[in-house]
Amino acid sequence: MAVDKKSRYAKSGRVAWVRADGSQVELIGLTPRPARAAIFAAVATDTDRLDTLATRYYRDPLKLWRIADASPAFDPFDAVVPGTPVQIPPDK
């Protein structure tokens, strides 16, 4: 599995996995999230998603991972619940 050398997963270990049909694939292993302190919390609206928040605060929707990493209990694939605070870390 090719991963761009600038990716946060470039140095992650690989895990072999067997599909139901018996074929094997290589997956990227779990990578610990880096500790990121938030500088403030934004209250989510009913139209917010991680990518829209990243666009608003970083002008780049692909930086949604920075926001996901700031909350250890937050999965990047979870929906943002309106009215809940979302931790926004610095753009570094």
C-alpha positions in Angstrom: 0.0 0.0 0.0 1.6 3.2 -1.1 1.4 6.2 1.2 2.8 9.6 0.4 6.0 10.3 2.4 4.5 13.5 3.8 1.4 11.7 5.1 0.9 11.3 8.9 0.7 7.6 8.2 4.0 7.3 6.3 5.8 5.7 9.3 2.8 3.7 10.6 3.1 0.0 10.8 1.2 -2.3 8.4 -1.2 -5.0 9.4 -2.1 -8.1 7.3 -5.8 -8.8 7.0 -7.7 -11.7 5.4 -10.9 -10.9 3.6 -14.0 -13.2 3.7 -13.0 -14.6 0.3 -9.6 -15.6 1.7 -7.6 -12.9 -0.1 -5.1 -10.9 1.9 -4.7 -7.2 2.0 -2.3 -4.9 3.8 -3.8 -2.2 6.0 -2.3 0.8 7.8 -2.1 0.0 11.5 -3.5 2.2 14.2 -1.5 5.4 14.7 -1.6 7.2 18.1 -3.1 10.6 17.9 -0.7 13.4 18.6 -1.6 15.5 21.7 -3.0 18.8 20.5 -4.2 21.5 22.9 -7.1 23.5 21.7 -7.0 27.3 21.8 -10.8 27.7 21.9 -14.0 25.8 21.5 -16.5 26.6 18.8 -20.1 25.7 19.3 -21.3 23.6 16.4 -24.3 24.6 14.3 -26.7 22.3 12.5 -24.7 22.8 9.2 -21.2 22.1 10.7 -19.1 19.2 9.8 -15.4 18.7 10.4 -14.5 19.8 6.9 -16.6 23.0 7.1 -15.0 23.9 10.5 -11.5 23.3 9.1 -12.4 25.5 6.1 -13.7 28.2 8.5 -10.7 28.2 10.9 -7.8 27.0 8.7 -9.1 27.8 5.1 -8.4 24.2 4.2 -11.0 21.4 4.5 -8.3 18.8 4.5 -7.1 20.0 7.9 -10.2 18.4 9.5 -7.8 15.9 11.2 -6.3 18.7 13.4 -9.8 19.3 14.9 -10.4 15.5 15.2 -7.0 15.1 17.0 -7.9 17.8 19.5 -10.6 15.8 21.1 -9.6 12.2 22.1 -13.2 11.1 22.3 -14.0 12.4 18.8 -13.9 10.1 15.8 -13.3 12.0 12.6 -16.1 10.0 11.0 -18.7 11.0 13.7 -21.2 13.6 13.0 -20.8 17.0 14.7 -23.7 17.4 17.1 -25.2 20.9 16.9 -24.8 22.9 20.1 -21.8 20.9 21.4 -18.4 22.5 21.7 -15.8 21.4 19.2 -12.1 22.0 20.3 -10.2 24.0 17.7 -6.4 23.6 18.0 -3.8 26.0 16.6 -2.9 25.7 12.9 0.6 24.4 13.3 
